Amino acid sequence: MTHSEAPRITIYGCGPDEAFLFRELAHRFGVTPTLTDAPVSEANIELASGSRCISVGHKAPITNTTLLALGQAGVAYISTRSIGYNHIDVEYADSVGISVGNVDYSPDSVADYTLMMMLMAVRDAKSIIRRAEVHNYSLSDARGKELRDLTVGVIGTGRIGTAVIDRLRGFGCRILAHDSRPKAAVDYLPLGELLRQSDIVTLHAPLTADTRHLLNRRRMERMKPGALIVNTGRGALIDTEALVSALESGRLGGAALDVLEGEEGIFYADCRNRPIESKVLLRLQELPNVFISPHTAYYTDHALSDMVENSITNCLKFESGKRHG
């Protein structure tokens, strides 16, 4: 690429809303975008021809064979439009000459949604809405709880976890936290002690080999009887089979899940006219005390704009030698 040429960026997995923003911002930043709604794969590597940098979504995993093919095609940098990297083998990418960077976006999107799910869980909103939809407007036998009377345990206090803590302070509840690197001005406890004391546990840790099934069967058994779990992080932070067992036995009081193990190929798709193969998803949705949404907590105007703009700026920083990630 000569200095007179605009940098080329290929954007994979680009939805219509993102495409509008990429076209608008590409002009402002002086880059030439190539857009496709398909996730990156060996079948569409040619779209990256002439692009040292590509941008990818978080909805589909990128195989190592695809990473190898990208490296051979001259791609040197991948900017993922997400905070998490769990859909990319970053070490393998580095071994084939590709750097990977993530994007920061408004933590308020996920933090607001987390509080909404928390409130829905403590007020049994799923059952209330279902009853109202069939014109049953009588009060249910179960009364709701108020957050000020509860203890909330926040696992993971990065930007999103800290934003959740900031919001919780307004409700007057007791707040506990667990993180390998404490940052927020809050009481930190070992994980087991947090689980023992918390009425609500909310997950905001990144998904790594160490945090996979962070909430496993043994740890769920240590939780307060009737406790609630909220997960807007990554599905595999929870051992889902163990969660189903704990909910069915009444050991746990409920769950609000925006992410789920095995969500790939189900979430973000219209599945009304095809069978759902995930038995745990179907079982969880049958339970009256479980609320599920399709990995949508991040999805706001503000956050989407942040993702697109920061993905472009990541690529430009890489091209200029200021690596990010």
Phi, psi and chi 1 to 4 in degrees:
 res  aa     phi    psi   chi1   chi2   chi3   chi4
   1 MET       -  126.8 -176.7 -178.7   71.7      -
   2 THR   -85.3  164.2   67.1      -      -      -
   3 HIS   -64.1  -22.5  -69.7  -64.1      -      -
   4 SER   -81.4  -16.2   60.9      -      -      -
   5 GLU   -86.3  144.2  -68.5  177.5  -30.1      -
   6 ALA   -74.1  138.8      -      -      -      -
   7 PRO   -58.8  139.7  -19.4   30.3      -      -
   8 ARG  -100.4  134.6  -63.5  179.1   58.9   84.4
   9 ILE  -129.9  128.2  -57.4  174.0      -      -
  10 THR   -98.2  126.9  -57.2      -      -      -
  11 ILE  -110.1  113.5  -62.4  100.5      -      -
  12 TYR   -98.8  155.0  -71.8   95.5      -      -
  13 GLY    61.8   37.8      -      -      -      -
  14 CYS   -95.5  110.8 -174.2      -      -      -
  15 GLY   -74.7  167.9      -      -      -      -
  16 PRO   -57.9  -39.4  -22.9   32.8      -      -
  17 ASP   -67.6  -39.9   43.9    5.3      -      -
  18 GLU   -68.2  -38.6  -68.5  176.9  -55.9      -
  19 ALA   -58.8  -42.2      -      -      -      -
  20 PHE   -59.8  -45.5  173.3   80.6      -      -
  21 LEU   -67.9  -41.2  -69.7  166.5      -      -
  22 PHE   -62.0  -42.8  -93.0  113.3      -      -
  23 ARG   -64.7  -41.2  -70.4 -169.6 -179.7   99.8
  24 GLU   -65.5  -46.9 -176.4 -179.5   73.8      -
  25 LEU   -78.6  -29.0  -68.0  170.4      -      -
  26 ALA   -59.9  -40.6      -      -      -      -
  27 HIS   -62.8  -42.9  177.7   73.4      -      -
  28 ARG   -64.9  -38.8 -173.1 -155.8  -57.1  173.9
  29 PHE   -91.6   -3.3  -75.8  100.3      -      -
  30 GLY    71.6   38.4      -      -      -      -
  31 VAL  -116.7  158.0  -57.9      -      -      -
  32 THR  -105.3  111.0  -58.7      -      -      -
  33 PRO   -93.4  145.0   33.9  -31.8      -      -
  34 THR  -115.8  121.1  -60.8      -      -      -
  35 LEU  -112.3  139.4  -50.5  176.2      -      -
  36 THR  -146.4  143.1  176.5      -      -      -
  37 ASP   -82.7   -8.4   60.3   -1.0      -      -
  38 ALA   -80.2  141.1      -      -      -      -
  39 PRO   -67.3  156.0   23.4  -31.6      -      -
  40 VAL   -66.2  137.1   62.5      -      -      -
  41 SER  -156.1  171.3   69.4      -      -      -
  42 GLU   -61.1  -24.5  -68.3  172.5   87.0      -
  43 ALA   -73.5  -21.5      -      -      -      -
  44 ASN  -125.9   27.0   55.4   24.8      -      -
  45 ILE   -59.0  -33.2  -68.2  -70.5      -      -
  46 GLU   -59.6  -23.0   73.5  -80.4   -3.1      -
  47 LEU   -65.1  -22.2  -67.0  175.2      -      -
  48 ALA   -87.8    1.0      -      -      -      -
  49 SER   -57.5  126.0  177.2      -      -      -
  50 GLY    86.6   -1.0      -      -      -      -
  51 SER  -110.3  119.0  -60.0      -      -      -
  52 ARG   -78.3  -21.2  -85.0  173.2   30.9   91.4
  53 CYS  -122.3  138.4  -59.1      -      -      -
  54 ILE  -129.1  158.1   67.4  169.5      -      -
  55 SER  -118.3  134.7  171.6      -      -      -
  56 VAL  -127.6  155.5  -59.0      -      -      -
  57 GLY   -87.2  177.0      -      -      -      -
  58 HIS  -101.3    2.1   69.4  -83.5      -      -
  59 LYS   -80.1  -18.8  -61.2  173.8 -175.4  177.5
  60 ALA  -134.1  136.9      -      -      -      -
  61 PRO   -68.3  150.5   21.9  -29.9      -      -
  62 ILE  -105.4  119.8  -59.3  176.1      -      -
  63 THR   -73.7  159.0   65.4      -      -      -
  64 ASN   -67.0  -31.5  -74.7   -7.6      -      -
  65 THR   -66.2  -34.2   52.7      -      -      -
  66 THR   -68.8  -41.4  -62.2      -      -      -
  67 LEU   -59.9  -43.3  -70.6  171.5      -      -
  68 LEU   -60.7  -44.8  177.1   60.7      -      -
  69 ALA   -64.0  -37.7      -      -      -      -
  70 LEU   -63.0  -45.2  -74.9  167.7      -      -
  71 GLY   -60.7  -40.8      -      -      -      -
  72 GLN   -67.9  -25.6  -68.7  169.9  -18.1      -
  73 ALA   -84.4   -2.3      -      -      -      -
  74 GLY   100.5    3.7      -      -      -      -
  75 VAL   -73.3  131.4  171.6      -      -      -
  76 ALA  -118.4  -10.8      -      -      -      -
  77 TYR  -148.2  133.9 -176.2   78.8      -      -
  78 ILE  -118.8  123.8  -63.9  174.1      -      -
  79 SER  -104.0  113.8  176.5      -      -      -
  80 THR   -90.0  132.9  175.9      -      -      -
  81 ARG   -81.6   58.7  -60.5 -172.6  -61.0  -78.8
  82 SER  -161.0  165.0   60.0      -      -      -
  83 ILE   -81.7  -38.7  -67.5  175.2      -      -
  84 GLY   -81.3  151.7      -      -      -      -
  85 TYR  -110.7    5.9  -65.6   98.7      -      -
  86 ASN   -67.7   -7.9   54.0  -70.2      -      -
  87 HIS   -92.6    1.8   53.7  -58.6      -      -
  88 ILE  -133.1  134.9  -55.2  171.8      -      -
  89 ASP   -83.2   93.8 -174.1  -26.1      -      -
  90 VAL   -63.9  -38.3  176.5      -      -      -
  91 GLU   -65.5  -41.1  -72.0 -173.9    7.7      -
  92 TYR   -66.3  -41.4 -176.9   80.9      -      -
  93 ALA   -56.8  -43.2      -      -      -      -
  94 ASP   -63.4  -35.9 -174.4   62.8      -      -
  95 SER   -67.8  -21.9   76.1      -      -      -
  96 VAL  -105.8   17.2  -64.1      -      -      -
  97 GLY    86.0   20.6      -      -      -      -
  98 ILE  -116.8  124.8  -60.2  174.7      -      -
  99 SER   -87.6  148.2  -60.7      -      -      -
 100 VAL  -123.7  131.9 -179.7      -      -      -
 101 GLY  -127.4  150.0      -      -      -      -
 102 ASN  -103.9 -178.0   63.4  -11.9      -      -
 103 VAL  -123.5  146.2  -64.8      -      -      -
 104 ASP   -89.2  142.3  -71.4  -28.6      -      -
 105 TYR  -143.7  170.1   57.6   85.4      -      -
 106 SER   -49.6  115.5  165.1      -      -      -
 107 PRO   -70.2  -13.5   28.3  -34.5      -      -
 108 ASP   -65.1  -30.4  -62.4  -19.7      -      -
 109 SER   -59.4  -53.3   57.3      -      -      -
 110 VAL   -72.3  -36.2  179.1      -      -      -
 111 ALA   -64.6  -44.5      -      -      -      -
 112 ASP   -59.7  -45.3  -73.9   -7.1      -      -
 113 TYR   -65.4  -39.0 -160.1   89.4      -      -
 114 THR   -58.9  -45.3  -60.4      -      -      -
 115 LEU   -64.7  -38.0  -95.9  -68.5      -      -
 116 MET   -60.1  -46.7 -179.6 -166.6   77.7      -
 117 MET   -64.1  -38.6  -64.9 -172.3   89.4      -
 118 MET   -61.7  -46.6 -150.5  174.5  -77.7      -
 119 LEU   -65.9  -39.9  -69.0  166.4      -      -
 120 MET   -61.8  -38.0  -69.7 -179.1   73.7      -
 121 ALA   -68.4  -44.3      -      -      -      -
 122 VAL   -75.2  -17.5  -61.3      -      -      -
 123 ARG  -105.3    8.8  -63.2  -54.4  -63.7  -93.3
 124 ASP    54.8   43.1 -165.9   26.3      -      -
 125 ALA   -63.5  -33.7      -      -      -      -
 126 LYS   -59.7  -47.5  178.7  176.8  176.6  178.4
 127 SER   -66.6  -38.8  -67.5      -      -      -
 128 ILE   -61.9  -45.7  -67.9  168.4      -      -
 129 ILE   -65.6  -43.3  -68.1  167.1      -      -
 130 ARG   -61.4  -41.6  -79.1 -174.7  166.2 -179.4
 131 ARG   -65.5  -43.0  -72.4  156.9   65.1   92.0
 132 ALA   -64.8  -34.4      -      -      -      -
 133 GLU   -65.9  -22.7  -75.6  178.3  -18.3      -
 134 VAL  -106.9   20.9  -65.6      -      -      -
 135 HIS    65.4   28.8  -51.6  -61.9      -      -
 136 ASN   -98.1   99.4 -179.8   -5.1      -      -
 137 TYR  -101.9   14.5  -56.5  115.6      -      -
 138 SER   -75.9  155.3   61.9      -      -      -
 139 LEU   -71.0  142.1  -68.0  177.4      -      -
 140 SER   -77.3  165.5   66.9      -      -      -
 141 ASP   -70.8  -25.7  -64.6  -27.4      -      -
 142 ALA   -91.5  124.2      -      -      -      -
 143 ARG   -86.0  150.9  -68.2 -175.7  -64.2  -83.9
 144 GLY   -77.9  172.0      -      -      -      -
 145 LYS  -116.8  159.2  -66.3 -179.6  172.7   63.2
 146 GLU  -106.1  137.9  -63.1  179.9   23.2      -
 147 LEU   -58.7  -32.2  -78.5 -178.2      -      -
 148 ARG   -63.9  -18.9   63.5  176.8  175.0  167.6
 149 ASP   -93.3    2.1  -62.8  -35.5      -      -
 150 LEU  -117.8  162.2  -55.6  176.4      -      -
 151 THR  -108.1  126.0  -63.3      -      -      -
 152 VAL  -111.3  126.1 -179.8      -      -      -
 153 GLY  -101.9  123.1      -      -      -      -
 154 VAL  -105.8  115.9 -179.8      -      -      -
 155 ILE  -100.8  111.5  -61.1  176.6      -      -
 156 GLY    99.7  111.3      -      -      -      -
 157 THR  -122.4   48.6   53.9      -      -      -
 158 GLY   -75.0 -153.2      -      -      -      -
 159 ARG   -61.5  -42.6  -66.4  171.4   71.1 -116.8
 160 ILE   -73.5  -47.0  -67.9  171.8      -      -
 161 GLY   -58.5  -40.1      -      -      -      -
 162 THR   -66.2  -38.7  -61.9      -      -      -
 163 ALA   -65.1  -35.0      -      -      -      -
 164 VAL   -64.4  -44.6  168.8      -      -      -
 165 ILE   -59.9  -43.6  -71.0  168.8      -      -
 166 ASP   -57.4  -40.4  -70.0  -17.2      -      -
 167 ARG   -71.6  -39.2  -76.9  154.8  175.8   74.3
 168 LEU   -62.6  -31.3  -73.8  170.4      -      -
 169 ARG   -58.3  -33.0  -72.0 -164.8  174.6  102.7
 170 GLY   -68.2  -18.0      -      -      -      -
 171 PHE   -92.8   -9.3  -72.8   89.1      -      -
 172 GLY    77.3   16.0      -      -      -      -
 173 CYS   -83.9  164.0   54.6      -      -      -
 174 ARG   -78.7  133.7 -178.8 -179.7  176.7 -136.6
 175 ILE  -119.9  128.2  -52.7  168.1      -      -
 176 LEU  -119.6  158.1  -55.8  174.5      -      -
 177 ALA  -143.7  155.5      -      -      -      -
 178 HIS  -138.8  130.8  173.1   79.4      -      -
 179 ASP  -163.1  145.3 -163.2  -59.2      -      -
 180 SER   -67.8  -22.6   57.7      -      -      -
 181 ARG  -129.6   86.6  -68.6  177.9  -69.3  178.8
 182 PRO   -58.6  136.1  -24.0   34.3      -      -
 183 LYS  -130.6  -43.0  -53.3  175.3 -168.6   70.7
 184 ALA   -77.4  156.1      -      -      -      -
 185 ALA   -82.1   81.4      -      -      -      -
 186 VAL  -156.4  163.9   67.6      -      -      -
 187 ASP   -75.6  117.5  -69.0  -27.1      -      -
 188 TYR   -95.7  138.4  -78.9   83.5      -      -
 189 LEU  -132.6  157.4  -68.8  177.9      -      -
 190 PRO   -58.4  152.9  -21.6   32.2      -      -
 191 LEU   -56.7  -45.7 -179.9   57.2      -      -
 192 GLY   -59.9  -38.9      -      -      -      -
 193 GLU   -71.8  -38.1 -168.9   59.2   25.5      -
 194 LEU   -60.2  -45.2  177.5  145.4      -      -
 195 LEU   -63.3  -37.2  -64.4  175.8      -      -
 196 ARG   -67.5  -32.3 -170.5 -177.5   69.3   79.1
 197 GLN   -97.4  -15.8  -65.1 -170.8   34.1      -
 198 SER   -89.3  135.5  -62.4      -      -      -
 199 ASP   -81.0  -30.1  -60.5  -70.5      -      -
 200 ILE  -131.5  133.7  -57.4  169.7      -      -
 201 VAL  -117.9  124.8  171.7      -      -      -
 202 THR  -119.9  133.2 -179.5      -      -      -
 203 LEU  -103.4  124.0  -62.6  170.6      -      -
 204 HIS  -138.5   24.6  -55.8  -74.1      -      -
 205 ALA   -85.8  150.5      -      -      -      -
 206 PRO   -69.1  154.1   25.7  -32.9      -      -
 207 LEU   -88.7  115.7  178.5   60.3      -      -
 208 THR  -133.5  179.2   64.7      -      -      -
 209 ALA   -60.1  -33.3      -      -      -      -
 210 ASP   -76.8  -28.5  -68.8  -25.6      -      -
 211 THR  -100.1   -3.9   61.2      -      -      -
 212 ARG   -60.2  130.1 -178.2  176.5  177.3   80.2
 213 HIS    54.3   41.7  -72.5 -175.3      -      -
 214 LEU   -54.4  -42.1 -176.5   69.5      -      -
 215 LEU   -96.8   92.5  -72.2 -170.9      -      -
 216 ASN  -101.1 -176.3   55.0   23.9      -      -
 217 ARG   -58.6  -44.8 -168.6  174.9  -57.0  -85.7
 218 ARG   -62.6  -43.2  178.2  177.4   56.8   83.6
 219 ARG   -71.9  -35.0  -74.0 -178.0  172.8  139.5
 220 MET   -63.1  -33.2  -72.6 -177.2 -151.0      -
 221 GLU   -67.6  -21.1  -72.4  170.7   -5.9      -
 222 ARG   -86.6   -9.6  -61.2  180.0   67.7  176.0
 223 MET   -72.7  157.8  -68.7  178.0   67.8      -
 224 LYS   -60.3  133.0 -152.7  169.9 -175.3  177.9
 225 PRO   -55.5  131.6  -25.4   34.3      -      -
 226 GLY    83.2    4.7      -      -      -      -
 227 ALA   -66.6  159.1      -      -      -      -
 228 LEU  -111.9  144.9  -56.3  167.2      -      -
 229 ILE  -115.1  132.4  -66.9  174.7      -      -
 230 VAL  -119.2  129.4  177.2      -      -      -
 231 ASN  -132.1  108.9 -169.8    6.9      -      -
 232 THR  -117.7   18.9   53.4      -      -      -
 233 GLY   -93.6  -94.8      -      -      -      -
 234 ARG  -137.2  143.9  -72.3  -67.6 -175.6  -92.6
 235 GLY   -59.2  -39.0      -      -      -      -
 236 ALA   -76.7    2.3      -      -      -      -
 237 LEU   -65.3  -20.0  -67.1  171.3      -      -
 238 ILE  -115.5  135.9  -62.0  174.8      -      -
 239 ASP   -75.1  100.9  179.6  -19.5      -      -
 240 THR   -66.2  -38.1  -45.7      -      -      -
 241 GLU   -60.2  -42.4  -65.2  -78.5   -2.3      -
 242 ALA   -66.3  -35.6      -      -      -      -
 243 LEU   -63.9  -45.1  174.5   63.7      -      -
 244 VAL   -57.8  -45.6  170.2      -      -      -
 245 SER   -61.5  -43.1  -63.6      -      -      -
 246 ALA   -67.0  -33.5      -      -      -      -
 247 LEU   -74.9  -43.6  -69.6  164.8      -      -
 248 GLU   -64.6  -33.9  -71.5  179.7  -25.8      -
 249 SER   -79.5  -12.4   70.0      -      -      -
 250 GLY    85.5    2.7      -      -      -      -
 251 ARG   -62.2  -41.6 -179.0   76.2 -178.0   76.1
 252 LEU  -104.8  151.3  -67.9  179.0      -      -
 253 GLY   -87.8  -16.1      -      -      -      -
 254 GLY   162.6  174.7      -      -      -      -
 255 ALA  -149.5  145.8      -      -      -      -
 256 ALA  -125.6  113.4      -      -      -      -
 257 LEU  -124.1  118.3  -49.8  171.3      -      -
 258 ASP   -96.1   -8.3 -175.2   53.6      -      -
 259 VAL  -136.3  154.0  -72.1      -      -      -
 260 LEU  -152.0  140.6 -167.3   69.6      -      -
 261 GLU   -55.1  134.1  -92.8 -170.3  -54.8      -
 262 GLY    76.6   18.6      -      -      -      -
 263 GLU   -70.9  -20.2   68.4 -178.1   51.7      -
 264 GLU   -58.2  132.0  -63.6   80.1   13.3      -
 265 GLY    84.8   -7.6      -      -      -      -
 266 ILE  -113.2  -59.8  -58.8  173.4      -      -
 267 PHE   -66.0  143.9  -73.8    1.3      -      -
 268 TYR    78.9    6.2  -57.7  123.0      -      -
 269 ALA  -122.0  149.3      -      -      -      -
 270 ASP   -83.9  106.8 -175.6  -15.0      -      -
 271 CYS  -105.2   19.1  -59.8      -      -      -
 272 ARG   -63.8  -29.8  -74.8  175.6  -68.5 -178.1
 273 ASN  -112.1   23.4  -63.0  -45.4      -      -
 274 ARG  -144.3  153.1   64.7  179.2  171.9   94.8
 275 PRO   -69.7  145.0   22.8  -31.2      -      -
 276 ILE   -90.2  121.1  -58.4  -66.9      -      -
 277 GLU   -86.7  -13.4  -64.6 -180.0    0.2      -
 278 SER   -82.3  106.1  171.7      -      -      -
 279 LYS   -67.3  -34.3  -68.5 -179.3  179.8  178.1
 280 VAL   -69.4  -35.8  -70.1      -      -      -
 281 LEU   -62.4  -47.5  170.7   58.3      -      -
 282 LEU   -61.2  -41.9  -65.5  173.2      -      -
 283 ARG   -67.0  -43.4  179.0   59.4 -173.8  134.1
 284 LEU   -61.2  -40.1  -74.0  166.9      -      -
 285 GLN   -69.2  -23.2  -71.7 -169.8  -55.3      -
 286 GLU   -72.9  -27.1  -71.9  173.1   -7.7      -
 287 LEU   -73.2  132.3  -64.4  172.3      -      -
 288 PRO   -69.0  -19.2   24.9  -33.4      -      -
 289 ASN  -104.8   21.7   56.0  -12.3      -      -
 290 VAL  -124.1  126.8  177.6      -      -      -
 291 PHE  -112.7  127.5  173.2   70.7      -      -
 292 ILE  -123.9  135.0  -68.7  177.3      -      -
 293 SER  -131.0  158.4   59.5      -      -      -
 294 PRO   -90.9   66.2   33.2  -34.7      -      -
 295 HIS    51.9   55.0 -155.7  148.1      -      -
 296 THR  -117.1    1.1 -166.7      -      -      -
 297 ALA   -58.1  -35.5      -      -      -      -
 298 TYR   -75.7  -14.0   76.6   95.1      -      -
 299 TYR   -84.8   83.6 -164.6   56.5      -      -
 300 THR  -129.7  163.2   64.7      -      -      -
 301 ASP   -54.3  -48.1  -69.0  -20.2      -      -
 302 HIS   -63.7  -48.0 -164.2  125.3      -      -
 303 ALA   -65.9  -40.3      -      -      -      -
 304 LEU   -63.5  -42.0 -161.2   68.3      -      -
 305 SER   -62.1  -41.4  179.6      -      -      -
 306 ASP   -60.0  -45.7  -74.3  -13.0      -      -
 307 MET   -60.2  -46.2  -73.0  178.5 -169.3      -
 308 VAL   -66.9  -48.6  169.5      -      -      -
 309 GLU   -63.2  -43.6 -179.3  167.8  -15.6      -
 310 ASN   -71.6  -27.5  -69.7  -26.0      -      -
 311 SER   -66.5  -41.1 -156.9      -      -      -
 312 ILE   -66.0  -46.7  -67.0  173.5      -      -
 313 THR   -66.0  -33.8   57.1      -      -      -
 314 ASN   -57.3  -47.1  -79.9   -0.9      -      -
 315 CYS   -64.1  -41.1  -68.0      -      -      -
 316 LEU   -66.3  -38.1  -68.6  175.9      -      -
 317 LYS   -64.7  -39.3  -74.3  176.5 -178.1  176.5
 318 PHE   -63.2  -46.0  179.9   84.1      -      -
 319 GLU   -60.8  -32.2  -70.6  -74.7   16.7      -
 320 SER   -88.9    2.4   66.5      -      -      -
 321 GLY    93.7    0.9      -      -      -      -
 322 LYS  -100.8   86.1  -61.5  174.0 -176.0  176.1
 323 ARG   -68.9  144.0  -60.7 -164.9  177.5 -160.6
 324 HIS  -121.6  150.3  172.6   89.2      -      -
 325 GLY   116.2      -      -      -      -      -
